[in-house]
Amino acid sequence: MPITKAEAARLARRTGMNEADFAVVNDGVLTLLNNAETRACVFLLTDSANANAEGLCSVYEIRPKGCQTYPYVLNDHDQAVLDEGCPHRAQFPPPPEGTDAVLLNLEERIVREGSAD
Ligand code: SF4
């Protein structure tokens, strides 16, 4: 999950973790790390390596914007769609009006931050 620098700083401040313990730069984009054992986000409380297993977000109240808007993602035409990779997408309604703009703004911020490094 791509995150902004401000989100990383907030996660570090609120969890007491070093940023390097939960995020990495991938192709210039700051991204949440996966736990090597569970193969899920380091903040997901689960003891299963099954990608569809139940889990609880340990930073739910301060989770990044991309987590808040998931499973809505942008397609190649910059339209908000349900992520094909989400196993629970059938339980969600179509993207609410305005989701495209929210995701485009977020993407722009993340890409701008990445290119500034
Ligand atoms: S919602 Fe929580 S557990 Fe899921 S990717 Fe975001 S930070 Fe990680």
Residues whose N, C-alpha, C, O or C-beta is under 5 A from the ligand:
A	BS01	SF4	M1 C41 F43 L44 C57 R63 C67
